[in-house]
Amino acid sequence: MKRVLVFGAGAIGSLLGHRLASAGHEVTLVGRPTYVQHVQKHGLWLEERGADPDARTAHPRAVQRIEELPASQHSWDLALLTVKTYDSTDAARALAAWLPRMVPLLVVQNGVGGEELAQQVLEQTLIVSCVLTLSVSVLAPGRIRLETRRGGLNLAPTRKDQNVAHWAQLFAEAGMRVAVFPDYRAMKWSKLLLNIQANAIPAILDMTPATVFADHSLFALERVAFLEALAVMRALQLRPCGFAGYPVELLVWAMQALPAAVLRPVLRFLVASGRGEKKPSLQLDLAAGRQRSEALYLNGAVTAHAQRLRLHVPVNEAVLRILMDIASGRELWDEWRGKPHKLIAAVQAVGR
């Protein structure tokens, strides 16, 4: 049995905590008050197609703050950081006083840069980079739904002397499909190629991915945004790597080689099967009124690295600016909802 701390009990943290707790490990979840109250009283509930109904509820420990735990419980074999990337620095600071440096920290996030943000604070901590290729929705505090069956947890060391096989085995024994990659930067950028698809553009326009892909001009923007990110990735000398159920290398070939008439229905199917009924994450953030956005670590990562490499990425640059302006309140979302021609004009203005 391992003692595991999960800091940031949202959708991802809850799924991983549920899997580990169900496998018999001692799991402590750090989450928001309503979440903690529900888990303490009713347990953590997971809806999953084909699963035994009796196995849906796990009973991990849940607290709002680590200091609520008695001193005897301030000892862990492993910690997971599952907050949004923009919260990485604050979360790492909160962990700094409680996490011994010999305890590995698995950073499980979308976007590029979270590992570096955490490492700047936790300088001596061994950080393992992880990406999840499963789609999870929060139904209510303490209740989550696994939207897809394909995909799993992918791990990579952030230092050459790290061996992450032991932790990969831990999750495999908990019933997850697991893969280990040698280069965490290639792994994270490969996941970025998946995450930027039908994300920022549907969010800005408040449209479904299917509607975006059905529009020839918007589909062209999606394709260019992907190819811009791919160009940056290659300039960084990183090779795309595939995940179980998500052949990224094949997607790269298709985006470069296939005519739009063939590619559009393929991508529409891939996005739908990859997310289930869940809306794009950036669209959910805008709908929730969040003033910060992981777009900074998706389209923003593409834009920032492109500037340093002197590459031109007008689509990513434009959608990043517009989305962040909407999130911050500098632009009204209603001014962009359902207005693809306005978005196309904004991208063209950047590209001039």
C-alpha positions in Angstrom: 0.0 0.0 0.0 1.2 3.5 -0.9 0.3 6.7 0.8 -0.6 9.3 -1.9 -1.4 13.0 -1.7 -3.5 14.5 -4.5 -3.3 18.3 -4.5 -6.1 19.7 -6.7 -9.0 17.4 -6.6 -10.8 18.4 -9.8 -11.8 16.0 -12.5 -8.3 14.6 -13.2 -7.2 14.5 -9.5 -10.5 12.8 -8.6 -10.2 10.1 -11.3 -6.6 9.3 -10.3 -7.5 9.4 -6.6 -10.5 7.1 -7.2 -8.4 4.6 -9.1 -5.7 4.5 -6.4 -8.1 4.4 -3.5 -10.1 1.6 -5.2 -6.8 -0.4 -5.5 -6.3 -0.2 -1.8 -3.9 2.7 -1.5 -4.2 5.4 1.2 -5.2 8.5 -0.7 -5.6 12.0 0.6 -7.4 14.5 -1.6 -7.0 18.3 -1.2 -10.0 20.1 -2.6 -12.6 22.8 -2.2 -15.0 22.9 0.8 -18.1 21.6 -0.9 -16.1 18.8 -2.6 -14.4 17.8 0.7 -17.7 17.8 2.6 -19.3 15.5 0.0 -16.4 13.1 -0.1 -16.1 12.9 3.7 -19.8 12.2 4.0 -20.6 10.1 0.9 -17.3 9.1 -0.7 -16.0 9.8 -4.2 -18.4 8.6 -6.9 -17.3 7.7 -10.4 -19.7 7.0 -13.3 -18.1 4.7 -15.8 -19.7 2.6 -18.6 -19.5 -1.1 -18.0 -18.2 -0.7 -14.4 -19.6 -2.7 -11.5 -22.1 -0.3 -9.8 -20.8 -1.5 -6.4 -17.3 -0.3 -7.3 -18.4 3.3 -8.2 -17.8 4.8 -4.8 -14.3 5.0 -3.3 -13.5 6.4 0.2 -10.3 8.4 0.1 -9.5 11.0 2.8 -10.4 14.5 1.8 -9.3 17.8 3.4 -9.3 21.5 2.4 -5.8 22.1 3.6 -2.9 19.9 4.4 -2.5 21.4 7.9 -5.9 19.9 8.8 -4.2 16.5 8.9 -2.7 15.2 12.1 1.1 15.1 12.2 1.0 11.3 11.9 -0.5 11.6 8.4 2.1 14.1 7.0 4.0 11.3 5.4 3.5 10.2 1.7 5.2 8.0 -0.8 4.0 10.0 -3.8 2.3 13.3 -4.5 0.2 14.3 -7.5 -0.2 17.9 -8.6 -3.4 18.1 -10.6 -4.3 21.8 -10.5 -4.8 23.9 -13.6 -1.4 24.9 -15.1 -1.9 28.6 -14.2 -2.2 27.5 -10.5 1.1 25.6 -10.5 3.2 28.2 -8.7 0.7 28.8 -5.9 0.1 25.1 -5.5 3.8 24.4 -5.3 4.2 27.0 -2.7 1.4 25.5 -0.7 3.1 22.1 -1.0 6.6 23.3 -0.2 6.2 23.3 3.6 4.8 19.8 3.7 6.4 17.8 0.9 9.8 16.2 1.8 12.2 16.5 -1.1 12.5 12.7 -1.5 8.8 12.4 -2.3 8.3 12.4 -6.1 5.7 14.9 -7.5 3.7 13.8 -10.5 2.5 16.9 -12.4 -0.6 15.8 -14.4 -1.7 18.8 -16.5 -2.6 20.0 -20.0 -0.4 22.5 -21.6 3.3 23.2 -21.6 5.3 24.7 -18.7 3.7 23.4 -15.5 6.6 21.2 -14.6 9.0 24.1 -14.9 6.7 26.4 -12.8 6.6 23.7 -10.0 10.3 23.0 -10.2 11.1 26.7 -9.7 9.5 26.5 -6.3 10.3 22.9 -5.3 13.9 23.0 -6.5 15.0 19.7 -4.8 11.8 17.7 -5.6 11.9 15.0 -8.2 9.2 15.9 -10.7 7.6 13.4 -13.1 5.7 14.8 -16.0 2.3 13.2 -16.8 -0.5 13.7 -19.3 -3.9 12.1 -19.2 -5.6 11.1 -22.4 -8.9 10.3 -20.8 -11.8 12.7 -20.7 -13.4 13.3 -17.3 -16.3 15.5 -16.4 -17.4 16.8 -13.0 -21.1 16.2 -12.5 -21.2 17.7 -9.0 -18.8 18.0 -6.0 -17.5 14.5 -5.3 -19.1 13.0 -8.4 -17.3 12.5 -11.7 -17.9 10.7 -15.0 -15.4 9.1 -17.3 -16.5 10.2 -20.7 -14.1 8.0 -22.8 -12.7 4.5 -22.5 -9.7 4.8 -24.8 -6.6 6.6 -23.5 -4.7 6.4 -20.2 -1.9 7.9 -18.2 1.4 8.8 -19.8 4.6 9.5 -17.7 8.0 10.8 -18.5 11.0 11.8 -16.4 12.1 15.4 -16.3 15.7 14.4 -15.4 17.9 11.9 -17.1 18.6 10.0 -13.8 14.9 9.4 -13.1 13.3 6.0 -13.2 9.5 6.3 -13.4 8.7 2.6 -14.1 7.8 2.0 -10.4 5.1 4.7 -10.5 3.9 3.6 -13.9 3.4 0.1 -12.5 1.4 1.6 -9.5 -1.2 3.1 -11.9 -1.2 0.0 -14.1 -2.0 -2.2 -11.1 -4.8 0.3 -10.3 -6.4 -0.6 -13.7 -5.2 2.2 -15.9 -3.6 2.0 -19.3 -0.1 3.4 -18.8 2.8 4.3 -21.1 6.3 5.7 -20.3 8.1 8.2 -22.6 11.8 9.1 -22.6 11.3 12.8 -23.4 8.8 14.7 -21.4 8.9 17.8 -23.7 8.0 15.7 -26.7 5.2 14.0 -24.8 3.8 17.4 -23.6 4.0 19.0 -27.0 2.3 15.9 -28.6 -0.5 16.3 -26.1 -0.7 20.0 -26.9 -1.3 19.1 -30.6 -4.4 17.1 -29.4 -5.5 19.8 -26.9 -5.5 22.8 -29.3 -7.8 21.0 -31.7 -11.3 22.4 -31.6 -10.7 24.2 -28.3 -9.9 27.9 -28.5 -11.9 28.6 -31.6 -15.2 26.9 -30.4 -14.6 28.7 -27.0 -14.4 32.1 -28.6 -17.4 31.6 -30.9 -19.3 29.5 -28.3 -20.0 26.9 -30.9 -19.7 23.1 -30.8 -16.6 21.5 -32.4 -18.9 19.8 -34.9 -20.2 23.2 -36.0 -16.7 24.6 -36.3 -15.6 21.6 -38.4 -18.6 21.9 -40.7 -17.6 25.5 -41.6 -14.9 25.4 -44.3 -13.2 28.6 -43.2 -13.2 27.7 -39.5 -11.8 24.3 -40.3 -9.0 25.9 -42.3 -8.2 28.0 -39.2 -8.1 24.9 -37.0 -5.8 23.2 -39.5 -3.4 26.2 -39.7 -3.3 26.5 -35.9 -2.3 22.9 -35.7 0.4 23.2 -38.4 1.8 26.4 -36.6 2.1 24.4 -33.4 3.8 21.5 -35.3 6.3 24.0 -36.9 7.2 25.2 -33.4 7.6 21.7 -32.1 9.9 20.8 -34.9 11.9 23.9 -34.5 12.4 22.8 -30.9 13.7 19.5 -32.3 10.9 17.5 -30.7 9.3 14.6 -32.5 5.6 13.9 -32.1 4.8 10.7 -30.2 1.6 8.7 -30.2 -0.6 7.7 -27.2 -2.8 4.7 -26.8 -5.9 5.3 -28.9 -4.4 8.6 -30.1 -2.0 8.1 -33.0 -0.5 11.6 -33.0 2.1 10.8 -35.7 -0.8 9.7 -38.0 -2.7 12.9 -37.2 0.4 14.9 -38.1 0.6 13.2 -41.5 -3.1 13.6 -42.1 -3.1 17.3 -41.3 -0.3 17.8 -43.7 -1.3 15.6 -46.6 -5.1 14.9 -46.7 -7.5 17.2 -48.6 -10.0 19.0 -46.4 -12.9 17.1 -47.7 -11.4 13.9 -46.4 -9.8 15.3 -43.2 -12.8 17.1 -41.8 -15.1 14.1 -41.1 -12.1 12.2 -39.7 -11.2 15.0 -37.2 -14.9 15.4 -36.3 -15.0 11.8 -35.3 -11.7 11.9 -33.4 -12.6 14.9 -31.4 -16.1 13.6 -30.6 -14.8 10.2 -29.6 -11.9 11.7 -27.6 -14.1 14.0 -25.5 -17.4 12.2 -25.3 -20.2 14.7 -24.3 -17.7 17.0 -22.6 -17.4 20.6 -24.1 -13.9 21.9 -24.9 -12.1 22.8 -21.8 -11.5 26.5 -22.7 -15.2 26.9 -23.5 -16.0 25.5 -20.1 -13.7 27.9 -18.5 -15.3 30.9 -20.2 -18.7 29.7 -19.3 -17.7 29.4 -15.7 -16.5 33.0 -15.7 -12.8 32.1 -15.0 -10.6 35.1 -15.6 -7.5 32.9 -16.2 -7.2 30.4 -18.9 -5.1 27.4 -19.8 -4.9 28.9 -23.3 -1.8 30.6 -22.0 -0.1 27.2 -21.9 -1.6 25.9 -25.1 -1.9 28.5 -27.8 0.2 30.8 -25.6 3.0 28.3 -25.5 3.0 28.1 -29.3 3.1 31.9 -29.5 5.8 32.4 -26.9 8.1 29.8 -28.4 7.4 31.0 -31.9 8.5 34.6 -30.9 11.7 33.3 -29.5 12.3 31.1 -32.6 11.3 34.0 -34.9 8.4 32.0 -36.4 5.1 33.5 -37.5 2.0 31.9 -35.9 -0.9 34.3 -36.7 -3.8 32.0 -35.9 -2.5 31.0 -32.5 -1.5 34.6 -31.7 -5.0 35.9 -32.7 -7.1 33.3 -30.9 -4.9 33.6 -27.8 -5.3 37.4 -27.6 -9.1 37.3 -28.2 -9.7 34.4 -25.7 -7.7 36.1 -23.0 -9.5 39.4 -23.6 -12.8 37.6 -23.2 -11.7 35.9 -20.1 -10.4 39.1 -18.5 -13.4 41.1 -19.4 -11.7 43.4 -21.8 -13.9 42.0 -24.6 -17.5 40.9 -24.3 -18.1 37.3 -25.1 -21.4 38.2 -26.8 -19.4 40.3 -29.3 -17.7 37.0 -30.6 -20.4 34.4 -30.1 -21.5 32.9 -33.3 -19.5 35.4 -35.4 -17.0 33.4 -37.4 -16.4 36.1 -39.9 -15.2 38.5 -37.2 -12.7 35.9 -35.9 -11.5 35.2 -39.5 -11.0 39.0 -40.0 -9.0 39.2 -36.7 -6.7 36.4 -37.8 -6.2 38.0 -41.2 -5.3 41.3 -39.5 -2.5 39.6 -37.5 -1.3 37.7 -40.6 -0.7 40.9 -42.6 
